[in-house]
Amino acid sequence: MGTLTAAWVAKVASQPFPDNLTNPPPQTVNGFQSQLASVAETREIELPFTLNDQGNIVVSAVLNRTDRLRLMLHTAATDVVLTEDAVRKASSLKFTGTDKVKSWGGESDSRVSTGNEVQIGDLLRRQVSIWEDKNSGQETDGKFGLDYFENGIVEVDFDHGRLVIHQKLPRKARTGGCVNIEGEKGLLLIQGICLIEEQRCTNSFLIHSGYSGGILWDDAFAAKVGIEGKITITEESSLKDSFGNTIKVKKGILPGFVLGGTKITNVPAGFFAGAIGAQKMSIIGTGVLTRFNLIFDLANKDLYFFPRSTGASPAVKSR
C-alpha cells in the first residue's frame, strides 16, 4: 500500500463500475482512490459517520465493488473483520484459509480472505485481508482499524459526525491536549491517571472504540489498587468479545480521571471478576473517548483531544 500523497489526482480507473453502485469510478493513486480533484487540492478527505447506541463509530462501505456494508471503526483492530452473518450475505467474499486469532477473552480460529477491495467514501484500499468472527458493534456488519488510512492523520469529529483524513497535522491540534501513544497496529496505549480516594494512580490504557464503557481496569492494576473496596459497585454484567468468549465485569463510577492534564469526572468504570485472571490490559472506551473530538497522528505517536463543542450539531445516532 502506498501512503496518502498530494498526487491523488490520476487517471480514472479503466475497469467498469457495477450497475448496482451509482457513484462514478474513483480516481486512483498508490492504492487509494479519490473521486474529486478538490480532494487533492485541499489534501483532506471527509468521511461521514454515525454513532450507534453504544457510541461506536459506524461508516458505510463497499466490498469488492459489490457488497454494501456498515463497518465500525475499531481503534483496537487491524485489517477488516466481518461477522458470520455478514459473511453469509456477502456474495463477493472468498475465504483462502484459517488461522488463530487472539481477543481480550481468549484465542479462537478464524477464516481469512485475502486480496479484497474495501471502499469507504472516496477511499478505496486494495489487497485487504478480511477475517471472520461472531460479533461486532450493534447494527454493524463488522469492523476496520485505523491502518485502513495508512499514514494519514485521522480526525474524529464527533460534533459533526465526520472523519477527516489530513495530509499534515492541522493547526487546531496545537490548541488541544495531547498524550503520547505507545504501541502500534491495533495495540494503541495511552497513559491516564485514576483519582481513587486520595490516590493518583497512573496506568496504561488500550484505546478501544469498540468498548461502550468508560474505563475497564486490568487484573493486576485492580488488585494492586484494591478497586473493589474503593469504588461503589453499581452493576455486575457479562461481556462477550468478538469471538463469543464471555467475561464477567463489575461496574461502578470513578470520581475523577486525568488525560493529558485534563480532568473529567464521574467516569463509568469496571474490572474483570471471576476466573479469567489473565487480563493484562486496561481499556479506555467510548464512555471517555466521545467526550472529546480526537486527532490520531500515528506516524508521530500522538493523540490530540479537544472538548466537544456545545454549539455544534452532534453526530446522528444510527438506527
N, C-alpha and C positions, 0 to 999 in steps of 0.2 A: 504494500500500500504506500502511496505517496502521501506527502503532507499537504495541508491546505496551503495554497500559494496564491500570489496575485495573478497568476496566469490562468485564471479559471475560465476565461472565455476561449473556447476552442470550437472546432468543427462539430456540428450536430452529429450525434451517433447515427450511423447509417442504417442500423437494423430497424425493421418496422416496429411500431408500438402497438400492443394488442388493443382491439376494439373496446374491450371492457374497461380500459383506463383512458379517460378522456383528456388527460393532460398531454401536452406536446412532449416529444422526447427531450430530456435534459441534455445539456452540453457537458462534455467530458474532459477532464484533465486529471492525471495522476490518480485514477481510481475513484475520484469524487466527481459528481455531476452537479451542474447548476443551470437552472432554466433561464435566468435573466442576466444580461450583461451588466446591469446595475449592481448585481451582487459582487462582481469582480471590482467594480469601481469603489464601492463602499467598504469592501473587504469584511462585510458582516453578512451573516445568514440568519434569518429569523425562522424558527420552527414553533408553531403554536402547540400548546399542551393544555390538558385539563387535569383537574385533581379529582380522584375518586374519594369516597367517604373515608378512606384510611389515610388520605393525604399523599397518595402515590402520584407521581408524575406520569401521565398517560399521553402517548402520541399515536397518530395514525401512521401505518407503514404498509409497504407493498413488498411481498416476497416473490422474487423471480418474475417480476412484471405480471403476476397472475393473481396471487392470493392477498387479499386485504386483511390486515392485522391491526390489533390495538396492543401496543407494547408499553411496558412500564420501564422508565429509566431507573436502573438499579445501580447505585454507586458502588455496591459491593459485588458486582458481577463483571464478567468479560464475555466476549462473543455475544451470541444471541441464543436464548433459551425459550423453547415453546412448550406449552402444556400438552399433555397427552390428547386432550380434547381438540386443541388447535391442530395438532399433527394429523389427526384423523380427517380433519376438514381441508387440509392443505393439499391441493392436487399436484403442486409443483415440487414437492419435497421428496427426495430420495435419500434413504439412510445408507451409509457406507461402512459402519462399524459400531462397536460398543466399547466403552471404556469406563473405568472407575472415576467417580467424581465425589468431592467432599463438600458437605454443607455444615452449618453450625450444629446440626443434630446428628451427624454421622456420615457414613460413606454408603454410596449406592451405585448400581450400574446404570449407565445412561447411553442411549443410542445417539450417534452423531452423524450429521450430514455435512459434507464439505463442498466447497465450490459454489456457494449460493450468492445471489444478489439480494440486498435489502435496501429499499429506498424509503427515506423519511423526509418528507417535504422535498426540497430541492437537492438533497444529498443522496447519492447512491454509492454504496460500498460493495465491491466485488470480492469474491473469494472468502466469503463469510462462513465460518463453521457454526452450525446450529445444533444445539443439544436438546434433548427431550427430558422433561420432568413432570411431576404431578401438579404442582401448584404455582400460582403467580398472584399478583395483586388482583383485587376484586374487579370483575368486568374487564380483565385483560387476557390476551392470548399468550403472553409470555413477557420476556424482559430483555433489555440490552444494556451494555455498560458504557461508561464514558470513553472506552477505547474505540467506539464507533467513530468518534470525532478526531481520532489520532492526535495530532499536535495542536489542534485548535483550542483556544481559550474559551471555556464554556460558561456562559452566564445563565443562571436560573432565576428568572424574573417572576416570582410568584404573584406580584401585584398585577401583572398584565398577562399572565398565562403564556409565557413565551420562553424558549431557549434562544439565546443569541450566541452564535459562534463567531468569535473575533480572531483576526489575524494578529493583532497586538493587544496588549493589556490596555483596556480603556482607562481614561483619566480618572473616572469616578472611583476606580478601585482604590486609589490612594486616599480617598476620603473615608473609607470604612475601616473596620477591624480586619486583622489578618492573623492567621495561625499557620504554622508550618505543617505540611503533610509529610508523614513518614510512610514508607512502603510504596507499592505500585501494583498495577494490574489487578484491581478488584480488592486489594487489601490496603485501603487508604485510611491511615490513622492520624488523629489529631489529639493534642493534649487539652484536657479540661480539668477544672477544679470543682470538686463537690463540697459544698458547705454543709457539713453534718454536725449538728450541735455546735461545739466550739472549735471544730477541726476544719482545716482546709486540706482536703485530700486530693492530690493530683493523680490522674490516671490517663492512660491512652484509650481512645475510643475509635472503633471502626465506624466510618461514615456509611450509614446503611439506610438509603432512601426507600428500601423495601419494608422496613420495620415501622409500624404505625405508632409505636410508643415514643417516649421521650428518651430516657436513659435505661439501658439494661447492663447491669454490672456483671463482670466475670466472677467466677467462683472464688479465686484467690483474693481479689480485692474485697468482695463481700464478706469473706471470712475474716480477713485482716482487720477491717474497719468495724466489724460487728454490726452490719447493716440491719439485720433483723431486729435487733434490740434498740435501734436508734431512729427508725422511721416507723410511722404507724402503717401497718399493713391494711389496705383497704379492699384488696381483691386477690383471689387466687384463681389462676386460669391455666389453660394449656395452649401452647403454640404448636403449629406444625411447620416444619421447614419445607422447602420446595420439593423434597423427595418423600414427604409424608412422615418423617420422624417426629414423634411427639415430645414436647419439652414442657415441664411444669414451671410456672412462673408465679412468684409472689410480687404484688404491686403496691406501691404507696406514692407519697408525694415528697420529692426532695425540695426543701425550702429554698435553696439557692444553688445556682450553677454558674461558673465563670468561664467564658470562652474568649480568649484573646483580650482580656481586660474588661470585657462587657459582662455584666451580671444580669441574669434572668432569674425569675422567682417562680415558685410553685410548678416545678417540673415533674411530670409523670415519670416514675422510676420503678424499676423492678430488678429482681435477681432470680436466678435459677434455683429450684428446690428439688429435692429428691435425689435419685441415684446417679444423675448424669455426671456430676463431679468432674467434668473434663472441659468445661467451657473456659477457654483461655483468653477470649477477647471480650472486652466491654463494647457496647454498641451505642451510638447516638442516632436516633431515628427521626421520623418526620415531626414528632411532637416538639422537637427543638429546631430542626432544620427549617421548617416552614415559618418560623418566627422571623426569619431573615430572607433577604434576597442574597444570592450567592454567586461568586465567580470562582471557577476552578481553573487555576493556572498550573496544570500538572507538569509541564516542562520545567518550571521553576519550583515545583512542590509547594505552592502557596494556595490557601483557601481564603478569599476575601468575603466579608459578610457585612450586610447593611440592614438597619432596622426597616421593617416594612412601612410603606407609605400609607398613611390613613386616608389620603385623598384619592388614591388610585383604585380602579376597578379590580377586584380580586379575580384570580383565575376561576373560571366556572367549573364547578364540580361535574364530573361526568355522570351520566345516567344510563 
